Amino acid sequence: MTLSSLDPHPSQYKGLPLALCLFTLALFLLTGLLAVMEKAGVVVVLIEALMALLPLLVFAMVGILARTMKLSEYHWGGKNVPAGLTGVTLAACFVGGSFFPLFLSVVFLPEYISFPIVLGWVSSLVLCAVLFASPLRKFGSATVPEFLGVRLQSNLVRLIASGLVVLVGIPLLCTEMLIGGQVLATSLNATSTTGILLFSMVLLISVVLGGISGAVWTQALQGVLMVFACLSPVILLGLDQLTSPMVSENVGFTSVVSTSLTEQLAAIIDIENTSIGWFLMQGPYAGGLWPLIGTALFFAIGMASLPHLLSKFQGTGSSASARRAAGYSLSFLLLLVVVGSAYFLLLADERLQNLLGPNALDQGHQSGLIAALIRSGIVAAALAASSALLMALSTSVSRDLVEALVLPRASLNQKIVLARVVVLVICAFVTYLAYSESLLFLDMLTLSLSLAAAAFFPVLVLSCWWSRFHATAAYSAMLSGSLATLFYALAVTSGSTGFWFGFPAEMGGLLGVFLGFAVGISLSYVTFSQDERHFYLASLLEQPGERDLSIDLPDTSDKDEPEELIEIKM
Amino acid sequence: MRTPNRVAYWTKTRALMAATLILWLIFFGIAVYYGAPGSDPNAPQNELSGLLGSLSNSYVWGCLLFFVASILISWFCGAQDRLDESNTGSSQKQGSTS
């Protein structure tokens, strides 16, 4: 029996378009109310705090309302997330708090920075759509390690991949938490530790009860808030026009801000502590053809290998939806680039500057409603990426490590409870790491991208598209690629060696990718066992996406969704 | 047999994937052929000179074109998959009723 021959459940996302419209309307009303309060002379601190806290309250409430006791909803979002919704949430997670300032400024950055970055971003989603989306969805696994374990029929591959997911995901989650917490603290006029704690509490509430379902709902709202934040100058101008219609001959977007982009960005966010600072301050890839190709390849392969982005494709309704989701995601990113680029231009408008008052756009300090709006957008972006990362990490730990090693025969209820406990533990652990600020996670952002590329890209490509590829070759490729990346970074930073092929320490993952392919392909021609099951699993990829494979026992709470059981033997 | 057109599907999928990647590489190649943007690390950052001013820059146009081509590629791949799935589904239903 196949899924397509059954009537699907009424989708839990049916009401989402209405919810998004209501949320947008609420944001308009809130902005209007706060603008009136600002004009009436209410203290700026209160306005900034309200603009920061009220969206967070909505996200937390939505997370509670999306609670579920169904495993398929907790780990896959119900396996019926529409393609458009997957695209929007994928784009929101793709951007995250670390890249959101780049989206605001990418058109204005020097070409040698913006061109390779955009090429890399777009290419990564093309690679996802063409290479990974369909096979990942076809196997119906909840995590990338589970997909590799089922496809290659090996628990060892699954365990190693899960460990690498944790290694890649923890620094990324810490980074997002630090950025979100610091920006939130700025809005609340509080210390950064308070901001981080509040951020992690909202993050936890939004995903611990609903899992992926809660994450999808909140990420969709966060995507809307990100666009809204980019459009905030237009909205404020529109509101002003509505309340005090005035036709002026001189109104127009002609004035030019005297300050540079860097200073404008510094007015919003502490740029030294985000990835944009890394690009603007260090600029290690400046000029030349090889740096252009290297940087674009680095972003393309690195972003296409991130487990929390790939897991988005596993919750769609079909493999066709998974591929189309990448198209929707690209459309949303294009929209964000366009409206984000308009932000600084509109900010330079004379009338808006008069509207905001002389202190609103001071260098090094941007205050008032417009600053609170853009900061809310950054916090929303950081929350979207954090929730995806937290769910990818916790699902991998609970399913691929704890269930596989300790509780292989756990009931569905036990699995749900276990998943929630793991979410709680990981969130607490990462909050502690971010809180203590003992490690330089912000410096590790690009290294994590590098590590993800080296660990997962060769293995995923070969698993999806080559039936000869087997488990021994898989874990050898993963380990050799990731170890080479780490050793290269250590060697370059310690001064033991210079740049190989011009790659700085953070971009050693590209070397790891080539090594991973070489090891994986060469070992695949050596047969270590007579077990031919991986050939059978590979042959399943050669069929149109009509089946849904899972290693779970059938979900008794969800009897209309039959799942084929595939045992993984140690 | 579960999917009678298994071989055809696989061949078509590989061909589609190869064509997509080649098209994408052509775009990439054109971008590279026209030269990497030069840079001077000591040069000051760009002033905000307006979106329309920026659009006269060929690199920005290249990026926009790349975006649009990639969106079309993704949708085309998805549409092809859906066509195969619906064909298989209908052929199975016919097989089960006969």
HADDOCK unambig.tbl for C-alpha pairs under 7 A between the chains (distance, minus, plus):
assign (segid A and resid 108 and name CA) (segid B and resid 46 and name CA) 6.39 0.50 0.50
assign (segid A and resid 108 and name CA) (segid B and resid 48 and name CA) 6.68 0.50 0.50
assign (segid A and resid 109 and name CA) (segid B and resid 46 and name CA) 6.52 0.50 0.50
assign (segid A and resid 110 and name CA) (segid B and resid 45 and name CA) 6.99 0.50 0.50
assign (segid A and resid 110 and name CA) (segid B and resid 46 and name CA) 6.55 0.50 0.50
assign (segid A and resid 111 and name CA) (segid B and resid 37 and name CA) 5.83 0.50 0.50
assign (segid A and resid 112 and name CA) (segid B and resid 37 and name CA) 5.12 0.50 0.50
assign (segid A and resid 112 and name CA) (segid B and resid 38 and name CA) 6.40 0.50 0.50
assign (segid A and resid 112 and name CA) (segid B and resid 39 and name CA) 6.32 0.50 0.50
assign (segid A and resid 115 and name CA) (segid B and resid 59 and name CA) 6.52 0.50 0.50
assign (segid A and resid 115 and name CA) (segid B and resid 63 and name CA) 6.94 0.50 0.50
assign (segid A and resid 118 and name CA) (segid B and resid 63 and name CA) 6.49 0.50 0.50
assign (segid A and resid 119 and name CA) (segid B and resid 63 and name CA) 6.75 0.50 0.50
assign (segid A and resid 122 and name CA) (segid B and resid 67 and name CA) 6.36 0.50 0.50
assign (segid A and resid 126 and name CA) (segid B and resid 70 and name CA) 6.15 0.50 0.50
assign (segid A and resid 126 and name CA) (segid B and resid 74 and name CA) 6.69 0.50 0.50
assign (segid A and resid 129 and name CA) (segid B and resid 74 and name CA) 5.88 0.50 0.50
assign (segid A and resid 130 and name CA) (segid B and resid 17 and name CA) 6.02 0.50 0.50
assign (segid A and resid 256 and name CA) (segid B and resid 48 and name CA) 6.64 0.50 0.50
assign (segid A and resid 256 and name CA) (segid B and resid 49 and name CA) 6.59 0.50 0.50
assign (segid A and resid 257 and name CA) (segid B and resid 48 and name CA) 6.61 0.50 0.50
assign (segid A and resid 260 and name CA) (segid B and resid 45 and name CA) 6.52 0.50 0.50
assign (segid A and resid 260 and name CA) (segid B and resid 46 and name CA) 6.75 0.50 0.50
assign (segid A and resid 260 and name CA) (segid B and resid 47 and name CA) 5.18 0.50 0.50
assign (segid A and resid 260 and name CA) (segid B and resid 48 and name CA) 6.86 0.50 0.50
assign (segid A and resid 261 and name CA) (segid B and resid 45 and name CA) 6.91 0.50 0.50
assign (segid A and resid 261 and name CA) (segid B and resid 46 and name CA) 6.90 0.50 0.50
assign (segid A and resid 261 and name CA) (segid B and resid 47 and name CA) 6.37 0.50 0.50
assign (segid A and resid 261 and name CA) (segid B and resid 48 and name CA) 6.64 0.50 0.50
assign (segid A and resid 286 and name CA) (segid B and resid 39 and name CA) 5.92 0.50 0.50
assign (segid A and resid 286 and name CA) (segid B and resid 41 and name CA) 6.79 0.50 0.50
assign (segid A and resid 287 and name CA) (segid B and resid 36 and name CA) 6.97 0.50 0.50
assign (segid A and resid 287 and name CA) (segid B and resid 37 and name CA) 6.34 0.50 0.50
assign (segid A and resid 287 and name CA) (segid B and resid 38 and name CA) 4.83 0.50 0.50
assign (segid A and resid 287 and name CA) (segid B and resid 39 and name CA) 4.93 0.50 0.50
assign (segid A and resid 288 and name CA) (segid B and resid 36 and name CA) 5.74 0.50 0.50
assign (segid A and resid 288 and name CA) (segid B and resid 38 and name CA) 6.46 0.50 0.50
assign (segid A and resid 289 and name CA) (segid B and resid 35 and name CA) 6.97 0.50 0.50
assign (segid A and resid 289 and name CA) (segid B and resid 36 and name CA) 5.10 0.50 0.50
assign (segid A and resid 292 and name CA) (segid B and resid 36 and name CA) 6.45 0.50 0.50
assign (segid A and resid 320 and name CA) (segid B and resid 78 and name CA) 4.43 0.50 0.50
assign (segid A and resid 320 and name CA) (segid B and resid 79 and name CA) 6.63 0.50 0.50
assign (segid A and resid 320 and name CA) (segid B and resid 81 and name CA) 4.91 0.50 0.50
assign (segid A and resid 320 and name CA) (segid B and resid 82 and name CA) 5.11 0.50 0.50
assign (segid A and resid 321 and name CA) (segid B and resid 78 and name CA) 6.35 0.50 0.50
assign (segid A and resid 323 and name CA) (segid B and resid 74 and name CA) 5.98 0.50 0.50
assign (segid A and resid 323 and name CA) (segid B and resid 77 and name CA) 6.48 0.50 0.50
assign (segid A and resid 323 and name CA) (segid B and resid 78 and name CA) 4.79 0.50 0.50
assign (segid A and resid 324 and name CA) (segid B and resid 74 and name CA) 5.68 0.50 0.50
assign (segid A and resid 324 and name CA) (segid B and resid 75 and name CA) 4.95 0.50 0.50
assign (segid A and resid 324 and name CA) (segid B and resid 78 and name CA) 4.78 0.50 0.50
assign (segid A and resid 326 and name CA) (segid B and resid 74 and name CA) 6.13 0.50 0.50
assign (segid A and resid 327 and name CA) (segid B and resid 71 and name CA) 4.59 0.50 0.50
assign (segid A and resid 327 and name CA) (segid B and resid 74 and name CA) 4.77 0.50 0.50
assign (segid A and resid 327 and name CA) (segid B and resid 75 and name CA) 5.54 0.50 0.50
assign (segid A and resid 330 and name CA) (segid B and resid 67 and name CA) 6.97 0.50 0.50
assign (segid A and resid 330 and name CA) (segid B and resid 71 and name CA) 5.92 0.50 0.50
assign (segid A and resid 331 and name CA) (segid B and resid 71 and name CA) 6.56 0.50 0.50
assign (segid A and resid 334 and name CA) (segid B and resid 67 and name CA) 6.91 0.50 0.50
assign (segid A and resid 345 and name CA) (segid B and resid 50 and name CA) 6.20 0.50 0.50
assign (segid A and resid 542 and name CA) (segid B and resid 6 and name CA) 6.19 0.50 0.50
assign (segid A and resid 542 and name CA) (segid B and resid 9 and name CA) 6.90 0.50 0.50
assign (segid A and resid 542 and name CA) (segid B and resid 10 and name CA) 5.04 0.50 0.50
assign (segid A and resid 543 and name CA) (segid B and resid 3 and name CA) 6.69 0.50 0.50
assign (segid A and resid 543 and name CA) (segid B and resid 6 and name CA) 5.16 0.50 0.50
assign (segid A and resid 543 and name CA) (segid B and resid 9 and name CA) 6.43 0.50 0.50
assign (segid A and resid 543 and name CA) (segid B and resid 10 and name CA) 6.77 0.50 0.50
assign (segid A and resid 544 and name CA) (segid B and resid 9 and name CA) 6.72 0.50 0.50
assign (segid A and resid 544 and name CA) (segid B and resid 84 and name CA) 6.15 0.50 0.50
assign (segid A and resid 544 and name CA) (segid B and resid 85 and name CA) 5.43 0.50 0.50
assign (segid A and resid 545 and name CA) (segid B and resid 85 and name CA) 6.20 0.50 0.50
assign (segid A and resid 546 and name CA) (segid B and resid 85 and name CA) 6.72 0.50 0.50
